[in-house]
Amino acid sequence: MPDTKPRYKVTIRCTECGEKYILRGTPNSNGGFDTGFKRCVCGNEKKLDVDVSLE
C-alpha cells in the first residue's frame, strides 16, 4: 500500500483585494504546502495570509 501524506485545509486570503481561497494541500520538503495555488485573480503573488489546519 502506498505511503500517504496527511492532507491539510489551507486557507489563503489576499491582503490586496480580500479574495479568499480554501484548498487542500500536502506538506512539501521546503516546509510549506503543495496546493497548486499560483496567484490571486488580482495578480498578487506575495502578500498573502495563509492559515493551515489538519483536515
PyMOL Python script that loads the backbone (N, CA, C, O; Angstrom):
from pymol import cmd

cmd.read_pdbstr("""\
ATOM      1  N   MET A   1       0.852  -1.176   0.000  1.00  0.00           N
ATOM      2  CA  MET A   1       0.000   0.000   0.000  1.00  0.00           C
ATOM      3  C   MET A   1       0.899   1.242   0.000  1.00  0.00           C
ATOM      4  O   MET A   1       1.858   1.297   0.770  1.00  0.00           O
ATOM      5  N   PRO A   2       0.612   2.233  -0.843  1.00  0.00           N
ATOM      6  CA  PRO A   2       1.469   3.423  -0.906  1.00  0.00           C
ATOM      7  C   PRO A   2       1.384   4.257   0.367  1.00  0.00           C
ATOM      8  O   PRO A   2       0.346   4.317   1.026  1.00  0.00           O
ATOM      9  N   ASP A   3       2.496   4.895   0.691  1.00  0.00           N
ATOM     10  CA  ASP A   3       2.561   5.765   1.859  1.00  0.00           C
ATOM     11  C   ASP A   3       1.856   7.081   1.532  1.00  0.00           C
ATOM     12  O   ASP A   3       2.225   7.741   0.561  1.00  0.00           O
ATOM     13  N   THR A   4       0.864   7.473   2.308  1.00  0.00           N
ATOM     14  CA  THR A   4       0.118   8.704   2.031  1.00  0.00           C
ATOM     15  C   THR A   4       0.477   9.772   3.039  1.00  0.00           C
ATOM     16  O   THR A   4       0.650   9.494   4.226  1.00  0.00           O
ATOM     17  N   LYS A   5       0.588  10.999   2.554  1.00  0.00           N
ATOM     18  CA  LYS A   5       0.856  12.134   3.429  1.00  0.00           C
ATOM     19  C   LYS A   5      -0.460  12.669   3.963  1.00  0.00           C
ATOM     20  O   LYS A   5      -1.478  12.590   3.275  1.00  0.00           O
ATOM     21  N   PRO A   6      -0.464  13.207   5.165  1.00  0.00           N
ATOM     22  CA  PRO A   6      -1.710  13.795   5.678  1.00  0.00           C
ATOM     23  C   PRO A   6      -2.089  15.026   4.853  1.00  0.00           C
ATOM     24  O   PRO A   6      -1.219  15.758   4.381  1.00  0.00           O
ATOM     25  N   ARG A   7      -3.386  15.242   4.685  1.00  0.00           N
ATOM     26  CA  ARG A   7      -3.849  16.403   3.937  1.00  0.00           C
ATOM     27  C   ARG A   7      -4.263  17.492   4.914  1.00  0.00           C
ATOM     28  O   ARG A   7      -4.744  17.222   6.014  1.00  0.00           O
ATOM     29  N   TYR A   8      -4.062  18.729   4.478  1.00  0.00           N
ATOM     30  CA  TYR A   8      -4.364  19.880   5.305  1.00  0.00           C
ATOM     31  C   TYR A   8      -5.320  20.801   4.567  1.00  0.00           C
ATOM     32  O   TYR A   8      -5.313  20.876   3.338  1.00  0.00           O
ATOM     33  N   LYS A   9      -6.142  21.501   5.338  1.00  0.00           N
ATOM     34  CA  LYS A   9      -7.012  22.541   4.791  1.00  0.00           C
ATOM     35  C   LYS A   9      -6.204  23.831   4.823  1.00  0.00           C
ATOM     36  O   LYS A   9      -5.806  24.286   5.895  1.00  0.00           O
ATOM     37  N   VAL A  10      -5.959  24.421   3.663  1.00  0.00           N
ATOM     38  CA  VAL A  10      -5.149  25.627   3.549  1.00  0.00           C
ATOM     39  C   VAL A  10      -6.064  26.771   3.109  1.00  0.00           C
ATOM     40  O   VAL A  10      -6.637  26.731   2.020  1.00  0.00           O
ATOM     41  N   THR A  11      -6.196  27.785   3.960  1.00  0.00           N
ATOM     42  CA  THR A  11      -6.998  28.953   3.643  1.00  0.00           C
ATOM     43  C   THR A  11      -6.050  30.090   3.295  1.00  0.00           C
ATOM     44  O   THR A  11      -5.198  30.468   4.098  1.00  0.00           O
ATOM     45  N   ILE A  12      -6.206  30.634   2.085  1.00  0.00           N
ATOM     46  CA  ILE A  12      -5.351  31.714   1.600  1.00  0.00           C
ATOM     47  C   ILE A  12      -6.220  32.946   1.385  1.00  0.00           C
ATOM     48  O   ILE A  12      -7.232  32.885   0.686  1.00  0.00           O
ATOM     49  N   ARG A  13      -5.824  34.061   1.985  1.00  0.00           N
ATOM     50  CA  ARG A  13      -6.544  35.319   1.799  1.00  0.00           C
ATOM     51  C   ARG A  13      -5.578  36.357   1.237  1.00  0.00           C
ATOM     52  O   ARG A  13      -4.486  36.560   1.768  1.00  0.00           O
ATOM     53  N   CYS A  14      -6.000  37.009   0.153  1.00  0.00           N
ATOM     54  CA  CYS A  14      -5.200  38.060  -0.472  1.00  0.00           C
ATOM     55  C   CYS A  14      -5.325  39.330   0.361  1.00  0.00           C
ATOM     56  O   CYS A  14      -6.432  39.760   0.685  1.00  0.00           O
ATOM     57  N   THR A  15      -4.181  39.933   0.708  1.00  0.00           N
ATOM     58  CA  THR A  15      -4.208  41.153   1.511  1.00  0.00           C
ATOM     59  C   THR A  15      -4.468  42.391   0.660  1.00  0.00           C
ATOM     60  O   THR A  15      -4.726  43.467   1.199  1.00  0.00           O
ATOM     61  N   GLU A  16      -4.403  42.252  -0.664  1.00  0.00           N
ATOM     62  CA  GLU A  16      -4.642  43.403  -1.536  1.00  0.00           C
ATOM     63  C   GLU A  16      -6.120  43.556  -1.907  1.00  0.00           C
ATOM     64  O   GLU A  16      -6.657  44.663  -1.851  1.00  0.00           O
ATOM     65  N   CYS A  17      -6.779  42.466  -2.281  1.00  0.00           N
ATOM     66  CA  CYS A  17      -8.178  42.579  -2.725  1.00  0.00           C
ATOM     67  C   CYS A  17      -9.166  41.884  -1.786  1.00  0.00           C
ATOM     68  O   CYS A  17     -10.372  42.107  -1.889  1.00  0.00           O
ATOM     69  N   GLY A  18      -8.667  41.040  -0.865  1.00  0.00           N
ATOM     70  CA  GLY A  18      -9.549  40.375   0.095  1.00  0.00           C
ATOM     71  C   GLY A  18     -10.117  39.056  -0.384  1.00  0.00           C
ATOM     72  O   GLY A  18     -10.895  38.437   0.342  1.00  0.00           O
ATOM     73  N   GLU A  19      -9.763  38.598  -1.572  1.00  0.00           N
ATOM     74  CA  GLU A  19     -10.253  37.323  -2.101  1.00  0.00           C
ATOM     75  C   GLU A  19      -9.784  36.185  -1.193  1.00  0.00           C
ATOM     76  O   GLU A  19      -8.674  36.229  -0.663  1.00  0.00           O
ATOM     77  N   LYS A  20     -10.640  35.153  -1.013  1.00  0.00           N
ATOM     78  CA  LYS A  20     -10.345  34.040  -0.120  1.00  0.00           C
ATOM     79  C   LYS A  20     -10.407  32.734  -0.894  1.00  0.00           C
ATOM     80  O   LYS A  20     -11.340  32.499  -1.662  1.00  0.00           O
ATOM     81  N   TYR A  21      -9.407  31.887  -0.688  1.00  0.00           N
ATOM     82  CA  TYR A  21      -9.333  30.583  -1.339  1.00  0.00           C
ATOM     83  C   TYR A  21      -9.197  29.516  -0.262  1.00  0.00           C
ATOM     84  O   TYR A  21      -8.412  29.671   0.673  1.00  0.00           O
ATOM     85  N   ILE A  22      -9.958  28.435  -0.389  1.00  0.00           N
ATOM     86  CA  ILE A  22      -9.854  27.308   0.532  1.00  0.00           C
ATOM     87  C   ILE A  22      -9.446  26.098  -0.307  1.00  0.00           C
ATOM     88  O   ILE A  22     -10.179  25.665  -1.197  1.00  0.00           O
ATOM     89  N   LEU A  23      -8.259  25.560  -0.006  1.00  0.00           N
ATOM     90  CA  LEU A  23      -7.673  24.484  -0.802  1.00  0.00           C
ATOM     91  C   LEU A  23      -7.226  23.347   0.099  1.00  0.00           C
ATOM     92  O   LEU A  23      -7.131  23.512   1.316  1.00  0.00           O
ATOM     93  N   ARG A  24      -6.953  22.193  -0.495  1.00  0.00           N
ATOM     94  CA  ARG A  24      -6.344  21.079   0.214  1.00  0.00           C
ATOM     95  C   ARG A  24      -4.882  21.037  -0.175  1.00  0.00           C
ATOM     96  O   ARG A  24      -4.528  21.285  -1.327  1.00  0.00           O
ATOM     97  N   GLY A  25      -4.031  20.720   0.793  1.00  0.00           N
ATOM     98  CA  GLY A  25      -2.609  20.663   0.498  1.00  0.00           C
ATOM     99  C   GLY A  25      -1.909  19.575   1.271  1.00  0.00           C
ATOM    100  O   GLY A  25      -2.414  19.077   2.277  1.00  0.00           O
ATOM    101  N   THR A  26      -0.733  19.212   0.784  1.00  0.00           N
ATOM    102  CA  THR A  26       0.116  18.250   1.465  1.00  0.00           C
ATOM    103  C   THR A  26       1.447  18.917   1.764  1.00  0.00           C
ATOM    104  O   THR A  26       1.883  19.786   1.010  1.00  0.00           O
ATOM    105  N   PRO A  27       2.101  18.524   2.853  1.00  0.00           N
ATOM    106  CA  PRO A  27       3.391  19.127   3.191  1.00  0.00           C
ATOM    107  C   PRO A  27       4.431  18.826   2.108  1.00  0.00           C
ATOM    108  O   PRO A  27       4.437  17.744   1.522  1.00  0.00           O
ATOM    109  N   ASN A  28       5.314  19.807   1.851  1.00  0.00           N
ATOM    110  CA  ASN A  28       6.401  19.575   0.906  1.00  0.00           C
ATOM    111  C   ASN A  28       7.742  19.618   1.641  1.00  0.00           C
ATOM    112  O   ASN A  28       7.783  19.890   2.841  1.00  0.00           O
ATOM    113  N   SER A  29       8.809  19.357   0.943  1.00  0.00           N
ATOM    114  CA  SER A  29      10.132  19.272   1.568  1.00  0.00           C
ATOM    115  C   SER A  29      10.699  20.631   1.961  1.00  0.00           C
ATOM    116  O   SER A  29      11.685  20.686   2.695  1.00  0.00           O
ATOM    117  N   ASN A  30      10.105  21.731   1.494  1.00  0.00           N
ATOM    118  CA  ASN A  30      10.581  23.074   1.816  1.00  0.00           C
ATOM    119  C   ASN A  30       9.939  23.645   3.070  1.00  0.00           C
ATOM    120  O   ASN A  30      10.218  24.788   3.434  1.00  0.00           O
ATOM    121  N   GLY A  31       9.089  22.881   3.736  1.00  0.00           N
ATOM    122  CA  GLY A  31       8.413  23.364   4.934  1.00  0.00           C
ATOM    123  C   GLY A  31       7.096  24.054   4.637  1.00  0.00           C
ATOM    124  O   GLY A  31       6.449  24.561   5.553  1.00  0.00           O
ATOM    125  N   GLY A  32       6.687  24.084   3.388  1.00  0.00           N
ATOM    126  CA  GLY A  32       5.413  24.692   3.000  1.00  0.00           C
ATOM    127  C   GLY A  32       4.400  23.628   2.649  1.00  0.00           C
ATOM    128  O   GLY A  32       4.512  22.481   3.081  1.00  0.00           O
ATOM    129  N   PHE A  33       3.402  24.016   1.857  1.00  0.00           N
ATOM    130  CA  PHE A  33       2.354  23.086   1.454  1.00  0.00           C
ATOM    131  C   PHE A  33       2.127  23.177  -0.043  1.00  0.00           C
ATOM    132  O   PHE A  33       2.118  24.269  -0.610  1.00  0.00           O
ATOM    133  N   ASP A  34       1.944  22.030  -0.683  1.00  0.00           N
ATOM    134  CA  ASP A  34       1.633  21.976  -2.106  1.00  0.00           C
ATOM    135  C   ASP A  34       0.120  21.999  -2.269  1.00  0.00           C
ATOM    136  O   ASP A  34      -0.570  21.064  -1.863  1.00  0.00           O
ATOM    137  N   THR A  35      -0.397  23.083  -2.873  1.00  0.00           N
ATOM    138  CA  THR A  35      -1.833  23.210  -3.095  1.00  0.00           C
ATOM    139  C   THR A  35      -2.165  23.432  -4.566  1.00  0.00           C
ATOM    140  O   THR A  35      -3.312  23.240  -4.970  1.00  0.00           O
ATOM    141  N   GLY A  36      -1.198  23.828  -5.363  1.00  0.00           N
ATOM    142  CA  GLY A  36      -1.444  24.180  -6.746  1.00  0.00           C
ATOM    143  C   GLY A  36      -1.747  25.656  -6.922  1.00  0.00           C
ATOM    144  O   GLY A  36      -1.910  26.120  -8.051  1.00  0.00           O
ATOM    145  N   PHE A  37      -1.826  26.409  -5.822  1.00  0.00           N
ATOM    146  CA  PHE A  37      -2.121  27.841  -5.881  1.00  0.00           C
ATOM    147  C   PHE A  37      -0.924  28.589  -6.455  1.00  0.00           C
ATOM    148  O   PHE A  37       0.209  28.377  -6.024  1.00  0.00           O
ATOM    149  N   LYS A  38      -1.175  29.467  -7.431  1.00  0.00           N
ATOM    150  CA  LYS A  38      -0.111  30.257  -8.051  1.00  0.00           C
ATOM    151  C   LYS A  38      -0.212  31.727  -7.686  1.00  0.00           C
ATOM    152  O   LYS A  38       0.753  32.307  -7.189  1.00  0.00           O
ATOM    153  N   ARG A  39      -1.383  32.348  -7.929  1.00  0.00           N
ATOM    154  CA  ARG A  39      -1.574  33.763  -7.611  1.00  0.00           C
ATOM    155  C   ARG A  39      -3.059  34.083  -7.565  1.00  0.00           C
ATOM    156  O   ARG A  39      -3.894  33.343  -8.085  1.00  0.00           O
ATOM    157  N   CYS A  40      -3.362  35.204  -6.930  1.00  0.00           N
ATOM    158  CA  CYS A  40      -4.737  35.672  -6.797  1.00  0.00           C
ATOM    159  C   CYS A  40      -5.239  36.184  -8.154  1.00  0.00           C
ATOM    160  O   CYS A  40      -4.442  36.446  -9.055  1.00  0.00           O
ATOM    161  N   VAL A  41      -6.541  36.321  -8.290  1.00  0.00           N
ATOM    162  CA  VAL A  41      -7.115  36.843  -9.529  1.00  0.00           C
ATOM    163  C   VAL A  41      -6.706  38.289  -9.784  1.00  0.00           C
ATOM    164  O   VAL A  41      -6.754  38.748 -10.925  1.00  0.00           O
ATOM    165  N   CYS A  42      -6.301  39.019  -8.736  1.00  0.00           N
ATOM    166  CA  CYS A  42      -5.852  40.401  -8.911  1.00  0.00           C
ATOM    167  C   CYS A  42      -4.380  40.465  -9.332  1.00  0.00           C
ATOM    168  O   CYS A  42      -3.870  41.553  -9.599  1.00  0.00           O
ATOM    169  N   GLY A  43      -3.692  39.327  -9.398  1.00  0.00           N
ATOM    170  CA  GLY A  43      -2.303  39.277  -9.816  1.00  0.00           C
ATOM    171  C   GLY A  43      -1.310  39.220  -8.670  1.00  0.00           C
ATOM    172  O   GLY A  43      -0.109  39.093  -8.910  1.00  0.00           O
ATOM    173  N   ASN A  44      -1.772  39.310  -7.442  1.00  0.00           N
ATOM    174  CA  ASN A  44      -0.906  39.282  -6.269  1.00  0.00           C
ATOM    175  C   ASN A  44      -0.335  37.874  -6.073  1.00  0.00           C
ATOM    176  O   ASN A  44      -1.074  36.889  -6.073  1.00  0.00           O
ATOM    177  N   GLU A  45       0.993  37.791  -5.905  1.00  0.00           N
ATOM    178  CA  GLU A  45       1.649  36.507  -5.641  1.00  0.00           C
ATOM    179  C   GLU A  45       2.361  36.466  -4.296  1.00  0.00           C
ATOM    180  O   GLU A  45       2.691  35.382  -3.813  1.00  0.00           O
ATOM    181  N   LYS A  46       2.604  37.617  -3.680  1.00  0.00           N
ATOM    182  CA  LYS A  46       3.463  37.674  -2.494  1.00  0.00           C
ATOM    183  C   LYS A  46       2.726  38.011  -1.199  1.00  0.00           C
ATOM    184  O   LYS A  46       2.991  37.381  -0.175  1.00  0.00           O
ATOM    185  N   LYS A  47       1.825  38.969  -1.209  1.00  0.00           N
ATOM    186  CA  LYS A  47       1.170  39.442   0.023  1.00  0.00           C
ATOM    187  C   LYS A  47      -0.085  38.623   0.300  1.00  0.00           C
ATOM    188  O   LYS A  47      -1.198  39.036  -0.026  1.00  0.00           O
ATOM    189  N   LEU A  48       0.118  37.444   0.913  1.00  0.00           N
ATOM    190  CA  LEU A  48      -0.983  36.537   1.181  1.00  0.00           C
ATOM    191  C   LEU A  48      -0.948  36.093   2.632  1.00  0.00           C
ATOM    192  O   LEU A  48       0.121  35.827   3.180  1.00  0.00           O
ATOM    193  N   ASP A  49      -2.125  36.011   3.259  1.00  0.00           N
ATOM    194  CA  ASP A  49      -2.256  35.431   4.588  1.00  0.00           C
ATOM    195  C   ASP A  49      -2.633  33.980   4.422  1.00  0.00           C
ATOM    196  O   ASP A  49      -3.616  33.663   3.752  1.00  0.00           O
ATOM    197  N   VAL A  50      -1.855  33.086   5.030  1.00  0.00           N
ATOM    198  CA  VAL A  50      -2.084  31.643   4.876  1.00  0.00           C
ATOM    199  C   VAL A  50      -2.360  31.051   6.247  1.00  0.00           C
ATOM    200  O   VAL A  50      -1.603  31.269   7.192  1.00  0.00           O
ATOM    201  N   ASP A  51      -3.466  30.289   6.350  1.00  0.00           N
ATOM    202  CA  ASP A  51      -3.833  29.598   7.585  1.00  0.00           C
ATOM    203  C   ASP A  51      -3.963  28.114   7.260  1.00  0.00           C
ATOM    204  O   ASP A  51      -4.631  27.754   6.291  1.00  0.00           O
ATOM    205  N   VAL A  52      -3.336  27.247   8.055  1.00  0.00           N
ATOM    206  CA  VAL A  52      -3.322  25.814   7.791  1.00  0.00           C
ATOM    207  C   VAL A  52      -3.899  25.065   8.981  1.00  0.00           C
ATOM    208  O   VAL A  52      -3.557  25.351  10.129  1.00  0.00           O
ATOM    209  N   SER A  53      -4.778  24.103   8.703  1.00  0.00           N
ATOM    210  CA  SER A  53      -5.302  23.237   9.744  1.00  0.00           C
ATOM    211  C   SER A  53      -5.419  21.814   9.207  1.00  0.00           C
ATOM    212  O   SER A  53      -5.618  21.613   8.009  1.00  0.00           O
ATOM    213  N   LEU A  54      -5.296  20.834  10.089  1.00  0.00           N
ATOM    214  CA  LEU A  54      -5.386  19.438   9.683  1.00  0.00           C
ATOM    215  C   LEU A  54      -6.803  19.136   9.226  1.00  0.00           C
ATOM    216  O   LEU A  54      -7.769  19.537   9.875  1.00  0.00           O
ATOM    217  N   GLU A  55      -6.927  18.441   8.128  1.00  0.00           N
ATOM    218  CA  GLU A  55      -8.246  18.140   7.549  1.00  0.00           C
ATOM    219  C   GLU A  55      -8.915  17.005   8.269  1.00  0.00           C
ATOM    220  O   GLU A  55     -10.029  16.620   7.915  1.00  0.00           O
TER     221      GLU A  55
END
""", "prot")
cmd.dss("prot")
cmd.show_as("cartoon", "prot")
cmd.util.cbc("prot")
cmd.orient("prot")
